[in-house]
Amino acid sequence: MKQKKLDMWNGVTILFLVLFALFLIYPLFGILQQAVISKEGVFTLQEFTKFFSQAYYSKTILNSFKVSIAITAVTLLLGIPFSYFYSFYHLKGSKFLFVVGILCCMSAPFIGAYSWILLLGRSGVITVFLKNVLGIQLGSIYGFGGILFVQAMKLFPLVFIYMNGAFKNIDNTLMEASANMGCVGIKRFFQVVMNLSMPTILAAALLVFMRAFADFGTPLLIGEGYRTFPVEIYNQYLGENGTDHNFAAAISVIAIVVTALVFFIQKWATSRYKFSINALHPIEKKKPTGIKGALMYLYTYGLVLVSFMPQVYIIYLSFRNCDQAVFKPGYSLANYQLAMKKLLVRSIKNTMFLGVGSLLVIILFAILIAYLVVRRSSVLNNTIDTLAMIPYIMPGSVIGIAMVIAFGKPPLALTGTALIMLTSFVVRRMPYTIRSATATLMQIPMSIEEASISLGASKLKTFAQITVPMMSNGIISGAILSWVSIVTELSSSIILYNNKNITLTMSAYVAISRGNYGLACAFSAILTVLTAISLLVYLWVSKSEDIKL
């Protein structure tokens, strides 16, 4: 009987190896094959030579690195103080700060860029107001500066989420000991708090860098002459001025190598800060007073309100009368009525069906993989864990192209179906839930499961009725991040979608690309509300004021 149960988990290991081989390794091999095999069927490196020999193309790597590093630095500068004030002080309205802050980073990738164009573009409402009323001429929202500003406003809450967990793990006795040694204020912040939080800071920096590096929507809408890596991949694969799939595959291979290199550098840096801390005495929050308190409130609320302004403005514009790209005086539901005629119902159905379907698969896979990695650690199971993390460091456009190459022809012709969309969502967004579920299971003592078994429960029953329920907080926390990233997915969907399986995010993007701004605002507003509801449901179900990563 024992051997039978052992075989069951061995079977699960083999099943995951087969699934990853079919839906991840095989598609990635297809990209590599298309990059080095010419249309005549001859092995060649000419596509790579073309990329690196022409500055027009190779500069996109440098551009992506420049803007991604700048975004990472700015988000750390914004997010760490924000989280410090939130974690170490009793701020009034902290729940509001948390919810609105998270909503800022959980919107569709291009909505913020589109909103800022309407606010700060050449004819933006703020730009025109400042110029006509105050005589102030704002700088351009387009190019490097615009991408940096928009992405920093969107991504700093990710640093906030990560750092909250780190600050909560700092034991108050360490803070008191440093104070007794004369290390207080700014000095203590940099010498004690920052050093204790360094592994988390590096993890947050990696996440922000990868999100910024892989971002497609923001550079496409406001990059103008500032061309980045993901946009170049898209242009070569689906561009209006001619396509070159072999060249697009070569750029995708370069993207995989570059992002993997950054990932390993981050892992190496993190390994230099190996230590464990446990907050037996949690930080005692202080009440902000005086000028310092006023500045804290000004900073936290000011940053959140500026970041959330685009979403609010989008919802406002969704009720304005609009003729294509021109908003007119007056308010109505015309944009929503037009959306009803333009695939709104289908977009919502597809978003919910694909979102819920892929999320259920992700949760099941995450639970099983976490158990294999933590409770049945082996070379094969650790390989599964590593394979599951590969999509975490890859641009979505690469995943999309890989899926098309692999499943665009028999025997697995899935292109254009809902199944290929669901598969891409599962592959691309599973790492969030796996990491969260794994971290939670590591904190559950093995003795609890052993006690259940010693009382007569089978291993399978113990797993289902004891282990999984105890993992629920981590599973739910990871699942909300997977869910929101699924419903706002753009970079892979733009390559895989068609009118039958179009989602809300894609409907909003298509409306923007066709110059129908009112319709785009309606789709975007609905997407923002759906995201907000998802977050509020998570907070209600988990009874938590945080998202754990």
C-alpha positions in Angstrom: 0.0 0.0 0.0 2.9 2.4 0.9 4.5 1.6 -2.5 1.3 2.4 -4.3 1.1 5.9 -2.7 4.8 6.5 -3.5 4.1 5.6 -7.1 1.3 8.1 -7.2 3.7 11.0 -6.4 6.3 9.6 -8.8 3.5 9.6 -11.4 2.7 13.3 -10.6 6.4 14.1 -11.1 6.5 12.4 -14.5 3.2 14.1 -15.5 4.7 17.5 -14.8 7.9 16.8 -16.6 5.8 15.7 -19.6 3.6 18.8 -19.4 6.6 21.2 -19.1 8.3 19.4 -22.0 5.3 19.8 -24.2 4.1 23.3 -23.3 7.3 25.0 -22.4 10.5 23.3 -23.6 9.0 22.3 -27.0 7.7 25.8 -27.8 11.0 27.4 -26.7 13.0 24.9 -28.8 10.7 25.9 -31.7 11.8 29.5 -31.3 15.5 28.5 -31.2 15.0 26.4 -34.3 13.3 29.2 -36.2 16.0 31.6 -35.2 18.9 29.4 -36.6 17.2 27.6 -39.5 16.6 29.7 -42.6 13.5 29.5 -44.8 15.5 27.3 -47.1 16.1 24.8 -44.2 19.8 25.7 -43.8 21.5 26.3 -40.4 22.6 29.9 -40.1 23.4 32.6 -37.6 22.6 35.4 -40.0 19.6 36.6 -38.0 21.8 37.1 -34.9 24.5 38.7 -37.1 21.8 41.1 -38.5 20.7 42.1 -35.0 24.1 42.8 -33.5 25.7 44.3 -36.7 23.0 46.9 -37.1 22.8 49.6 -34.4 19.1 50.2 -35.4 18.2 46.8 -33.9 20.9 46.2 -31.2 20.2 49.6 -29.7 16.9 48.3 -28.5 18.7 46.1 -25.9 20.5 49.1 -24.6 17.4 51.2 -24.6 15.5 48.5 -22.7 18.3 48.1 -20.1 18.6 51.9 -19.6 14.9 52.5 -19.1 14.4 49.3 -17.0 17.3 50.1 -14.7 16.1 53.7 -14.3 12.6 52.5 -13.5 13.9 50.0 -11.0 16.0 52.6 -9.2 13.1 55.1 -9.1 10.6 52.6 -7.9 13.0 51.6 -5.0 13.5 55.2 -4.1 9.7 55.7 -4.0 8.5 52.4 -2.7 10.9 51.8 0.2 10.2 55.0 2.1 6.5 54.5 1.3 6.5 51.0 2.9 8.7 52.2 5.8 6.1 54.9 6.7 3.3 52.4 6.3 4.9 49.7 8.4 6.5 51.7 11.2 3.9 54.4 11.7 0.1 54.5 12.5 -1.1 56.3 9.4 -4.7 57.2 9.3 -6.5 55.7 6.3 -3.8 53.0 5.9 -6.4 50.6 4.4 -7.1 53.2 1.7 -3.4 53.6 1.0 -3.0 49.9 0.6 -6.0 49.2 -1.6 -5.5 52.2 -3.9 -1.7 51.5 -4.0 -2.2 47.9 -5.1 -4.8 49.0 -7.8 -2.2 51.3 -9.3 0.1 48.3 -10.1 -2.7 45.9 -11.1 -4.1 47.8 -14.1 -3.5 46.7 -17.6 0.0 47.5 -18.9 -1.1 50.2 -21.4 -4.0 51.9 -19.6 -1.6 54.0 -17.5 0.3 55.1 -20.6 -2.9 55.9 -22.5 -4.3 57.9 -19.5 -1.2 59.9 -19.0 -1.3 60.8 -22.7 -4.8 62.2 -22.1 -3.5 64.1 -19.1 0.0 65.2 -20.0 0.2 64.6 -23.7 0.6 67.5 -26.2 -3.1 68.2 -25.9 -3.6 66.7 -22.5 -5.9 68.4 -20.0 -3.2 69.2 -17.5 -0.8 70.3 -20.2 -3.3 72.7 -21.7 -4.4 74.0 -18.3 -0.9 74.8 -17.1 0.1 76.4 -20.4 -3.1 78.6 -20.8 -3.8 79.5 -17.2 -0.3 79.5 -15.5 1.9 79.9 -18.5 3.9 76.8 -17.6 5.2 74.6 -20.4 5.5 71.0 -19.3 8.1 68.6 -20.8 7.1 65.8 -23.2 5.4 62.7 -21.8 6.9 60.8 -24.8 10.2 59.0 -25.1 12.5 57.8 -22.3 11.2 60.2 -19.7 7.6 59.3 -20.3 8.2 55.6 -20.1 10.2 56.1 -16.9 7.5 58.3 -15.3 4.5 56.1 -16.3 6.2 52.8 -15.2 7.6 54.2 -12.0 4.1 55.4 -11.0 2.6 52.0 -11.9 5.3 49.7 -10.4 6.4 51.3 -7.1 3.5 49.5 -5.3 5.2 46.2 -6.1 8.2 47.4 -4.0 5.6 48.5 -1.3 4.1 44.9 -1.3 7.5 43.2 -1.0 8.9 45.5 1.6 5.9 45.3 3.9 6.6 41.6 4.4 10.3 42.3 5.1 9.6 45.1 7.6 7.1 43.0 9.5 9.8 40.3 10.0 12.2 42.7 11.7 12.3 42.0 15.4 11.7 45.1 17.6 14.5 44.1 20.0 17.0 44.7 17.1 15.7 48.2 16.7 15.9 48.8 20.5 19.4 47.4 20.6 20.6 49.7 17.8 19.0 52.7 19.6 20.8 51.8 22.8 24.1 51.9 20.8 23.2 55.4 19.5 22.1 54.3 16.1 18.8 56.1 15.4 16.9 57.9 12.8 18.3 58.0 9.2 21.5 56.2 10.3 19.5 53.3 11.8 17.4 53.1 8.6 20.4 52.7 6.3 22.6 50.6 8.6 20.0 48.3 10.2 16.7 48.3 8.5 18.1 48.4 4.9 20.7 45.7 5.6 18.1 43.4 7.2 15.8 43.9 4.3 18.4 43.5 1.5 17.2 40.0 0.2 13.7 41.4 -0.2 15.0 44.6 -1.8 16.9 42.5 -4.4 13.8 40.3 -5.0 11.6 43.4 -5.5 14.2 45.0 -7.8 14.2 41.8 -9.9 10.4 41.8 -10.2 10.3 45.5 -11.2 13.1 45.1 -13.6 11.5 42.1 -15.3 8.1 43.8 -15.5 9.7 47.0 -16.9 12.0 45.1 -19.4 9.1 42.9 -20.7 6.6 45.8 -20.9 5.1 46.1 -24.3 2.1 48.5 -24.0 3.8 51.6 -22.4 6.8 51.9 -24.9 4.4 51.2 -27.8 2.1 54.0 -26.9 4.5 56.7 -25.6 7.9 55.5 -26.7 7.7 57.3 -30.0 11.4 57.3 -31.1 12.6 55.4 -28.1 12.4 51.8 -29.3 12.6 48.9 -26.9 13.1 45.2 -27.1 9.5 43.9 -26.7 8.2 46.4 -29.2 10.8 45.4 -31.7 9.8 41.7 -31.3 6.2 42.7 -31.9 7.0 44.8 -34.9 9.0 41.9 -36.5 6.3 39.4 -35.9 3.1 41.4 -36.4 4.2 44.8 -37.6 2.4 46.8 -40.3 5.5 47.5 -42.3 6.4 43.9 -43.1 7.2 40.9 -40.8 10.2 38.6 -40.4 9.4 35.6 -38.2 12.9 34.2 -38.3 14.3 37.6 -37.1 11.6 37.9 -34.5 12.5 34.4 -33.2 16.2 35.4 -33.0 15.4 38.5 -31.0 13.2 36.3 -28.7 16.2 34.0 -28.1 18.3 37.0 -27.2 15.6 38.2 -24.8 15.6 34.8 -23.1 19.4 34.9 -22.6 19.4 38.5 -21.4 16.6 38.0 -18.8 18.1 34.7 -17.6 21.4 36.5 -17.1 19.8 39.2 -15.0 17.9 36.6 -13.0 21.1 34.7 -12.2 22.9 37.9 -11.2 20.1 38.7 -8.8 20.2 35.1 -7.4 24.0 35.5 -6.9 23.5 38.9 -5.2 20.8 37.5 -2.9 23.0 34.6 -1.9 25.4 37.1 -0.3 22.7 38.0 2.2 21.8 34.6 3.6 20.4 35.0 7.1 17.0 34.4 8.8 15.1 36.6 11.1 11.9 36.0 13.0 9.8 38.8 14.5 9.1 37.4 18.0 8.5 41.0 19.0 6.9 42.8 16.1 7.7 46.4 15.3 5.7 48.8 17.5 4.1 51.4 15.3 4.5 55.0 16.3 2.1 57.9 15.8 3.4 60.4 13.2 3.5 63.9 14.8 4.7 67.4 14.0 6.3 68.4 10.7 7.6 64.9 10.2 4.1 63.4 10.4 2.8 66.0 8.0 5.5 65.2 5.5 4.7 61.5 5.8 1.1 62.1 5.1 1.9 64.4 2.2 4.3 61.9 0.7 2.2 58.7 1.0 -1.2 60.2 0.0 0.4 62.5 -2.6 2.2 59.6 -4.3 -0.8 57.2 -4.2 -3.2 59.9 -5.5 -0.9 60.9 -8.4 -0.4 57.2 -9.3 -4.2 56.5 -9.2 -5.1 59.6 -11.2 -5.0 57.9 -14.6 -7.6 55.2 -13.5 -9.9 57.8 -12.1 -9.6 59.9 -15.2 -10.3 56.9 -17.5 -13.5 56.2 -15.6 -14.5 59.9 -15.8 -13.9 59.9 -19.6 -15.9 56.8 -20.1 -19.0 58.8 -19.4 -18.0 61.8 -21.6 -19.5 62.2 -25.1 -16.9 61.2 -27.7 -16.5 61.2 -31.5 -13.6 58.8 -32.2 -10.5 60.5 -30.7 -12.3 63.8 -29.8 -14.1 64.2 -26.4 -17.0 66.6 -26.6 -19.0 68.4 -23.9 -21.7 66.5 -22.1 -22.1 63.1 -20.4 -23.9 60.0 -21.5 -23.7 56.2 -21.6 -23.0 56.3 -25.3 -19.5 54.8 -24.9 -20.9 51.8 -22.9 -23.7 51.4 -25.4 -21.1 51.3 -28.2 -19.1 48.8 -26.2 -22.1 46.6 -26.0 -22.2 46.6 -29.8 -18.4 46.1 -29.9 -17.9 42.7 -28.2 -18.3 43.8 -24.6 -20.4 40.8 -23.5 -18.0 38.4 -25.4 -15.0 40.2 -23.9 -16.3 39.8 -20.3 -17.3 36.2 -20.9 -13.9 35.3 -22.4 -12.1 37.2 -19.6 -14.0 35.4 -16.9 -13.8 32.0 -18.6 -10.2 32.1 -19.5 -9.3 33.8 -16.1 -11.2 31.4 -13.9 -10.2 28.3 -16.0 -6.5 29.1 -16.0 -6.6 30.1 -12.3 -8.1 26.8 -11.3 -5.4 24.9 -13.2 -2.7 27.2 -11.7 -3.9 26.6 -8.2 -4.0 22.8 -8.7 -0.5 22.8 -10.3 0.9 25.1 -7.6 -0.3 22.9 -4.7 1.2 19.8 -6.3 4.4 21.4 -7.3 4.9 23.0 -3.9 4.4 19.7 -2.2 6.8 17.9 -4.6 9.5 20.6 -4.0 9.2 20.9 -0.2 8.1 17.5 1.0 9.6 15.2 -1.7 12.7 17.1 -2.7 14.7 15.4 -5.5 16.6 16.3 -8.6 13.5 15.8 -10.8 11.2 17.8 -8.5 13.7 20.6 -8.2 14.0 20.6 -12.0 10.2 21.0 -12.2 10.4 24.0 -9.9 13.1 25.5 -12.0 11.2 25.0 -15.2 8.1 26.5 -13.7 10.1 29.7 -13.0 11.4 30.2 -16.6 8.3 32.1 -17.8 8.7 34.5 -14.8 11.8 35.9 -16.4 10.6 36.0 -20.0 8.7 38.7 -22.0 5.1 37.8 -22.7 5.6 38.4 -26.4 8.3 35.6 -26.5 5.8 33.2 -24.9 3.2 34.2 -27.5 5.5 33.6 -30.4 6.7 30.3 -28.9 3.1 29.1 -28.7 2.3 30.1 -32.3 5.4 28.3 -33.6 4.8 25.1 -31.6 1.0 24.9 -32.0 0.3 26.6 -35.3 0.3 23.4 -37.3 -0.8 19.7 -36.9 -0.7 17.5 -34.9 -1.4 20.2 -32.2 -3.0 23.0 -34.2 -4.2 25.2 -31.3 -3.6 28.7 -32.8 -6.8 30.8 -32.7 -8.5 28.7 -30.0 -9.3 29.5 -26.4 -7.1 26.6 -25.4 -3.9 28.2 -26.5 -4.9 31.4 -24.7 -5.6 29.4 -21.5 -2.3 27.5 -21.9 -0.3 30.7 -22.2 -2.0 32.2 -19.2 -1.2 29.1 -17.1 2.4 28.9 -18.2 3.1 32.6 -17.9 1.3 33.4 -14.6 1.8 30.2 -12.6 5.1 31.3 -10.9 3.3 33.8 -8.6 1.2 31.1 -7.0 3.9 28.5 -6.9 6.3 30.7 -5.1 3.7 31.8 -2.6 2.4 28.2 -2.0 6.0 26.9 -1.6 7.0 29.6 0.9 3.9 28.9 2.9 4.4 25.1 2.9 8.0 25.6 4.1 6.7 27.2 7.2 4.3 24.3 8.1 6.1 21.8 10.4 6.3 18.3 9.1 5.3 17.1 12.5 1.7 18.1 11.9 1.4 15.8 9.0 3.2 13.0 10.9 0.8 13.4 13.8 -2.2 13.0 11.4 -0.7 9.9 9.9 0.1 8.4 13.3 -3.6 8.9 14.2 -4.6 6.6 11.3 -5.2 9.1 8.4 -3.7 8.1 5.0 -1.0 10.2 3.4 -3.4 11.3 0.7 -6.1 12.2 3.2 -3.6 14.1 5.3 -2.4 16.0 2.2 -6.0 16.9 1.2 -7.5 17.7 4.6 -4.5 18.9 6.6 -1.7 20.2 4.4 -3.7 22.0 1.7 -6.0 23.9 4.1 -2.9 25.0 6.0 -1.4 26.3 2.8 -4.6 28.2 1.9 -3.3 31.7 2.8 -0.3 31.4 0.6 -2.3 29.9 -2.2 -4.9 32.6 -2.1 -2.3 35.3 -1.9 -0.4 34.0 -4.9 -3.7 33.3 -6.8 -4.8 36.9 -6.6 -1.6 38.1 -8.2 -1.9 35.4 -10.8 -5.6 36.3 -11.4 -5.0 40.1 -11.8 -2.0 39.5 -14.1 -4.2 37.1 -16.2 -7.1 39.5 -16.6 -4.8 42.4 -17.5 -2.5 40.3 -19.8 -1.5 42.0 -23.1 1.9 41.1 -24.4 1.2 37.4 -25.1 -2.5 37.9 -25.9 -1.9 40.3 -28.7 -0.1 37.6 -30.6 -2.6 34.8 -29.7 -6.0 36.3 -29.7 -8.8 36.6 -32.3 -12.3 37.9 -32.2 -13.7 34.7 -30.8 -11.5 34.7 -27.7 -10.9 38.5 -27.3 -10.6 39.7 -23.7 -11.4 43.0 -22.0 -7.7 44.0 -22.1 -7.4 43.3 -25.8 -10.7 45.1 -26.6 -9.4 48.2 -24.9 -6.1 48.0 -26.7 -7.8 47.5 -30.1 -10.1 50.5 -29.5 -7.0 52.6 -28.7 -5.2 51.5 -31.7 -8.2 52.4 -33.9 -8.4 55.8 -32.4 -11.8 55.3 -30.6 -10.9 56.8 -27.3 -14.3 56.8 -25.7 -14.8 53.1 -26.4 -11.3 52.4 -25.1 -12.2 54.3 -21.9 -15.4 52.2 -21.4 -13.5 48.9 -21.8 -10.7 50.2 -19.5 -13.1 51.4 -16.8 -14.8 48.0 -16.7 -11.4 46.3 -16.5 -10.4 48.6 -13.6 -13.6 47.9 -11.7 -13.2 44.2 -12.2 -9.6 44.4 -10.9 -10.8 46.4 -7.8 -13.6 43.9 -7.1 -11.0 41.0 -7.3 -8.7 42.7 -4.8 -11.6 43.5 -2.4 -12.9 39.9 -2.6 -9.3 38.7 -1.8 -9.1 41.0 1.2 -12.5 39.9 2.5 -11.8 36.1 2.0 -8.3 36.2 3.4 -9.2 38.6 6.3 -5.8 40.2 5.6 -4.5 43.7 5.1 -1.6 42.4 3.0 -0.6 40.4 0.0 2.2 38.0 0.9 4.8 37.1 -1.7 
